Amino acid sequence: MTVARSQIVSLDVTTYYHCVSRCVRRAFLCGTDRVTGQSFDHRKQWILDRLGLLSKVFAIDICAYALMSSHYHLVLRVDREQVEAMSDMEVLERWSLLFAGNPLVKLYLAGQELTPMQNQLLAEYVQDIRPRLYDISWFMRSLNEWIARQANKEDRCKGRFWEGRFRTQALLDEHGLLTCMAYVDLNAVRAGVADSPENSDFSSIQARIRSWGMEQGEKAASQCPPLLGFNDSGDDENLLPFTMRDYAELVDWTARNARSDKAGAMDEDAPSLCVRLGIHAEGFVRQMRGLGGSFPTFMGSWQCLQHAAQEKGLRYVRGSGTARRLFCGEVAS
């Protein structure tokens, strides 16, 4: 049964979410149409450029991404506190980067003095748009509508470009976040279009590997869109809760073990992140191969899923079976 997005997205429960958008029927987001031979690879840069702009508007960080021929994946982190601390001026400046048609906002940003009535109207407008800056639906809408318009214009057609509203998955803890990020970063390897993470074009793992070890200025310039960093120093709660070295080790190990000609991963060889989080090595690799079943609406340890069910007044939430297989030492038969 479909779960309402309002039941999935709760910033009081988690700030991390996995979003997927898929093209309708035979429409191509990127890649080459096997029937016509036409290549749409240039659209991948459209998406990255648009994400770069959206990262300047919304207080939503990009943790991982993968651009495929008919769909794309994003792992996002929402920073509501950043928006709540913004001044009205910053809120309006950010919003005007995307929606610049409000004449009252133009007057205010130009420094012109407003009447009491205009100030009241402007305050109400700010109150209305402030929560949009940390709203995943507005973020995805601003991405998908723009891409659809550009693609339809290029294809000289009208109508629906996306299959429907984007799918959302709540990542409840480190277990869910790590598993989902690795799954997204290994999309190209799993699909057979890349032989390694570093050769996975238009993916966050390739961008991270290429920028790893560069000077800070070079690193920032090399990533578009900018990616949320790893907590390498161990003292910043606003970064991803593991180090780049540990994550790269996990993705490399998983990519090598996820090959179809491998018999299976062994817990004795598992990287340090798997050991620390108690992730079952073979179950993790099966999930990365796409053999562990579809990703559930909620992803995380079994304890977190039980807590989420209690918070929502439910007896059960989808994902408990996956959590047991991956994080409780159970192996799918």
C-alpha positions as CSV (number, residue, x, y, z in Angstrom):
1,M,0.0,0.0,0.0
2,T,1.3,3.5,-0.9
3,V,2.4,5.5,2.1
4,A,1.6,9.3,2.1
5,R,4.7,11.4,1.9
6,S,3.6,13.2,5.0
7,Q,4.0,9.9,6.8
8,I,7.5,9.4,5.5
9,V,9.1,12.8,5.8
10,S,9.4,13.9,9.4
11,L,12.4,16.0,10.3
12,D,11.9,15.3,14.0
13,V,12.7,11.6,13.2
14,T,15.5,12.0,10.6
15,T,17.0,14.6,8.3
16,Y,18.2,12.1,5.7
17,Y,16.1,11.0,2.7
18,H,16.6,9.0,-0.5
19,C,14.7,10.3,-3.5
20,V,14.2,8.6,-7.0
21,S,12.6,10.0,-10.1
22,R,12.0,7.8,-13.2
23,C,11.0,8.8,-16.7
24,V,7.7,7.7,-18.2
25,R,7.5,4.9,-20.7
26,R,10.4,5.0,-23.2
27,A,11.4,8.6,-22.4
28,F,15.1,9.0,-21.9
29,L,16.5,11.2,-19.2
30,C,20.1,10.5,-20.3
31,G,21.9,7.8,-22.2
32,T,21.4,6.6,-25.8
33,D,18.0,5.5,-27.3
34,R,18.6,2.1,-28.7
35,V,15.8,2.6,-31.3
36,T,16.8,5.9,-32.8
37,G,20.5,6.0,-31.7
38,Q,20.1,9.5,-30.3
39,S,22.2,10.3,-27.3
40,F,20.9,12.3,-24.4
41,D,24.1,12.2,-22.3
42,H,24.3,16.0,-22.4
43,R,21.2,16.1,-20.1
44,K,23.3,14.8,-17.3
45,Q,25.1,18.1,-17.1
46,W,21.8,19.8,-17.1
47,I,20.9,18.0,-13.9
48,L,24.2,18.6,-12.2
49,D,24.1,22.3,-13.1
50,R,20.5,22.6,-11.8
51,L,21.4,20.8,-8.6
52,G,24.3,23.3,-8.2
53,L,21.8,26.1,-8.4
54,L,19.3,24.5,-6.0
55,S,22.0,23.9,-3.4
56,K,22.4,27.7,-3.3
57,V,18.7,28.2,-2.7
58,F,17.6,25.4,-0.4
59,A,19.1,24.3,2.9
60,I,19.2,20.8,1.6
61,D,22.6,19.0,1.3
62,I,23.4,16.4,-1.3
63,C,25.0,13.3,0.2
64,A,25.0,11.1,-2.9
65,Y,23.7,11.0,-6.5
66,A,23.7,8.7,-9.5
67,L,22.4,9.7,-12.9
68,M,21.1,6.7,-15.0
69,S,19.5,6.5,-18.5
70,S,15.9,6.5,-17.3
71,H,16.1,7.6,-13.7
72,Y,18.2,9.3,-11.1
73,H,18.9,8.8,-7.4
74,L,19.6,11.5,-4.7
75,V,20.4,11.1,-1.0
76,L,19.6,14.4,0.7
77,R,20.0,15.9,4.1
78,V,17.6,18.6,5.3
79,D,19.0,21.4,7.5
80,R,15.9,23.1,9.0
81,E,17.8,24.9,11.7
82,Q,19.8,26.8,9.0
83,V,16.6,28.2,7.5
84,E,15.2,29.1,10.9
85,A,18.3,31.1,11.6
86,M,18.2,33.0,8.3
87,S,17.3,36.7,8.1
88,D,14.3,37.7,6.0
89,M,16.7,39.3,3.5
90,E,18.6,36.0,3.0
91,V,15.4,34.1,2.6
92,L,14.2,36.5,-0.1
93,E,17.6,36.6,-1.8
94,R,17.7,32.8,-2.0
95,W,14.2,32.4,-3.2
96,S,14.7,35.1,-5.9
97,L,17.4,33.0,-7.5
98,L,14.6,30.7,-8.7
99,F,11.4,32.8,-8.6
100,A,12.2,36.4,-9.3
101,G,8.7,37.7,-10.4
102,N,7.4,39.2,-7.2
103,P,7.5,43.1,-7.6
104,L,7.4,43.7,-3.8
105,V,10.5,41.5,-3.3
106,K,12.3,43.4,-6.1
107,L,11.6,46.7,-4.4
108,Y,12.8,45.4,-1.0
109,L,16.0,43.8,-2.4
110,A,16.7,47.0,-4.3
111,G,16.7,48.9,-1.0
112,Q,13.6,51.0,-1.6
113,E,11.5,52.1,1.4
114,L,8.2,50.2,1.7
115,T,4.9,51.4,3.2
116,P,3.5,49.7,6.4
117,M,1.0,47.8,4.3
118,Q,3.8,46.6,1.9
119,N,5.9,45.6,4.9
120,Q,3.1,43.5,6.3
121,L,2.5,41.8,2.9
122,L,6.2,41.1,2.6
123,A,6.4,39.6,6.1
124,E,3.5,37.3,5.3
125,Y,5.3,36.3,2.0
126,V,8.5,35.5,3.9
127,Q,6.5,33.5,6.5
128,D,5.0,31.5,3.6
129,I,8.2,30.8,1.7
130,R,10.7,30.2,4.6
131,P,9.6,26.6,5.2
132,R,9.9,25.9,1.5
133,L,13.7,26.3,1.7
134,Y,13.9,23.0,3.7
135,D,11.0,21.3,1.9
136,I,12.1,18.2,-0.1
137,S,8.9,18.4,-2.3
138,W,9.8,22.0,-3.3
139,F,13.4,21.0,-4.0
140,M,12.4,18.0,-6.2
141,R,9.7,20.1,-7.9
142,S,12.2,22.8,-8.7
143,L,14.5,20.1,-10.3
144,N,12.0,17.9,-12.1
145,E,9.8,20.6,-13.6
146,W,12.8,22.4,-15.0
147,I,14.3,19.2,-16.5
148,A,10.9,18.2,-18.0
149,R,10.5,21.5,-19.7
150,Q,14.0,21.4,-21.1
151,A,13.6,17.9,-22.3
152,N,10.2,18.4,-23.9
153,K,11.5,21.6,-25.6
154,E,14.4,19.6,-27.0
155,D,12.2,16.7,-28.1
156,R,9.6,19.1,-29.5
157,C,6.8,17.4,-27.7
158,K,4.4,18.0,-24.8
159,G,3.0,16.0,-22.0
160,R,4.3,14.0,-19.0
161,F,8.1,13.4,-18.8
162,W,8.3,11.8,-15.3
163,E,6.5,8.6,-14.4
164,G,4.8,10.2,-11.4
165,R,5.8,11.9,-8.2
166,F,9.3,11.1,-7.0
167,R,9.7,8.2,-4.6
168,T,10.9,8.9,-1.1
169,Q,12.7,6.7,1.5
170,A,13.4,7.8,5.0
171,L,16.9,6.9,6.3
172,L,16.5,6.6,10.0
173,D,20.1,6.1,11.3
174,E,23.7,5.4,10.2
175,H,22.8,1.9,9.1
176,G,20.2,3.2,6.7
177,L,22.2,6.2,5.5
178,L,25.3,4.1,4.8
179,T,23.5,1.3,3.0
180,C,21.5,3.7,0.8
181,M,24.5,5.9,-0.1
182,A,26.5,2.8,-1.1
183,Y,23.5,1.5,-3.1
184,V,23.3,4.8,-5.0
185,D,27.0,5.1,-5.6
186,L,27.2,1.6,-6.9
187,N,24.3,2.0,-9.4
188,A,26.5,2.1,-12.5
189,V,28.6,-0.9,-11.4
190,R,25.4,-2.9,-10.6
191,A,23.9,-2.0,-14.0
192,G,27.1,-3.1,-15.8
193,V,27.8,0.3,-17.3
194,A,30.9,0.8,-15.2
195,D,33.6,-1.6,-14.0
196,S,34.5,0.3,-10.8
197,P,33.3,3.2,-8.6
198,E,35.9,5.5,-10.0
199,N,34.7,4.9,-13.5
200,S,31.0,5.5,-12.6
201,D,30.4,8.7,-14.6
202,F,28.0,11.3,-13.2
203,S,28.0,9.8,-9.8
204,S,28.9,11.2,-6.4
205,I,31.4,8.5,-5.7
206,Q,33.4,9.4,-8.8
207,A,33.3,13.1,-7.9
208,R,34.5,12.3,-4.3
209,I,37.3,10.1,-5.5
210,R,38.5,12.7,-8.0
211,S,38.5,15.4,-5.4
212,W,39.9,13.4,-2.6
213,G,43.4,14.6,-1.6
214,M,43.1,17.9,-3.6
215,E,43.6,21.3,-2.0
216,Q,40.4,22.8,-0.5
217,G,40.0,25.3,-3.2
218,E,40.5,22.8,-6.0
219,K,38.1,20.4,-4.2
220,A,35.3,22.9,-4.0
221,A,35.7,23.8,-7.7
222,S,35.7,20.2,-8.8
223,Q,32.3,19.3,-7.3
224,C,29.2,20.5,-9.0
225,P,26.9,20.1,-7.2
226,P,28.7,20.5,-3.9
227,L,28.5,17.4,-1.7
228,L,28.0,17.1,2.0
229,G,31.4,16.3,3.5
230,F,32.5,13.5,5.8
231,N,33.2,13.9,9.4
232,D,36.9,13.1,9.1
233,S,37.9,15.1,12.2
234,G,35.1,13.4,14.3
235,D,33.9,16.7,15.9
236,D,31.3,18.0,13.4
237,E,27.7,16.7,13.8
238,N,26.6,18.6,10.7
239,L,28.7,16.3,8.4
240,L,28.2,12.7,7.3
241,P,28.8,10.4,10.4
242,F,31.7,8.5,9.0
243,T,35.1,9.3,7.4
244,M,35.8,9.5,3.7
245,R,38.5,6.8,4.0
246,D,36.1,4.3,5.7
247,Y,33.4,5.0,3.2
248,A,35.7,4.6,0.2
249,E,37.0,1.4,1.6
250,L,33.4,0.1,2.0
251,V,32.4,1.0,-1.5
252,D,35.5,-0.4,-3.1
253,W,35.1,-3.7,-1.1
254,T,31.5,-3.9,-2.0
255,A,32.1,-3.2,-5.7
256,R,34.6,-6.1,-5.8
257,N,32.5,-8.5,-3.9
258,A,29.3,-7.6,-5.8
259,R,30.5,-9.0,-9.0
260,S,28.3,-11.8,-10.3
261,D,31.2,-14.2,-10.6
262,K,32.0,-13.9,-6.9
263,A,30.7,-16.6,-4.5
264,G,29.9,-14.1,-1.7
265,A,31.5,-11.9,0.9
266,M,32.8,-13.1,4.2
267,D,32.4,-11.4,7.5
268,E,36.1,-11.9,8.2
269,D,37.0,-9.7,5.3
270,A,34.4,-7.0,6.0
271,P,35.6,-3.4,6.1
272,S,35.7,-1.4,9.4
273,L,32.4,0.3,8.8
274,C,30.6,-3.0,8.5
275,V,32.3,-4.3,11.6
276,R,31.5,-1.1,13.7
277,L,27.9,-1.0,12.7
278,G,27.3,-4.7,12.9
279,I,26.3,-5.1,9.2
280,H,26.2,-8.6,7.9
281,A,28.7,-8.7,5.0
282,E,27.0,-11.3,2.8
283,G,23.6,-9.7,3.3
284,F,25.0,-6.3,2.5
285,V,26.6,-7.4,-0.7
286,R,23.3,-9.2,-1.7
287,Q,21.5,-5.9,-1.2
288,M,24.1,-4.0,-3.3
289,R,23.6,-6.6,-6.1
290,G,19.9,-5.9,-6.0
291,L,19.1,-9.5,-4.7
292,G,18.0,-8.4,-1.2
293,G,14.6,-7.2,-2.3
294,S,13.4,-3.7,-3.0
295,F,14.4,-0.9,-0.7
296,P,11.6,-0.3,1.9
297,T,10.0,3.0,2.7
298,F,12.0,3.2,5.9
299,M,15.6,2.1,6.1
300,G,17.6,1.7,9.3
301,S,18.3,-0.7,12.2
302,W,15.5,-2.9,13.5
303,Q,15.3,-0.9,16.7
304,C,14.9,2.4,14.8
305,L,12.1,0.9,12.7
306,Q,10.3,-0.3,15.8
307,H,10.6,3.2,17.3
308,A,9.3,4.8,14.0
309,A,6.3,2.4,14.1
310,Q,5.5,3.4,17.6
311,E,5.8,7.1,16.8
312,K,3.3,6.7,14.0
313,G,1.0,4.5,16.0
314,L,1.6,1.5,13.7
315,R,2.3,-2.1,14.6
316,Y,4.7,-2.6,11.7
317,V,6.5,-0.5,9.1
318,R,8.0,-1.9,5.9
319,G,11.7,-2.6,6.2
320,S,11.8,-4.7,9.2
321,G,12.8,-7.8,7.2
322,T,15.6,-6.0,5.4
323,A,16.8,-4.6,8.7
324,R,17.0,-8.1,10.2
325,R,18.9,-9.5,7.2
326,L,21.4,-6.7,7.1
327,F,21.9,-5.6,10.6
328,C,20.9,-8.5,12.8
329,G,23.1,-11.3,11.3
330,E,20.3,-13.0,9.4
331,V,21.0,-14.1,5.8
332,A,18.3,-14.3,3.2
333,S,17.8,-17.8,1.8
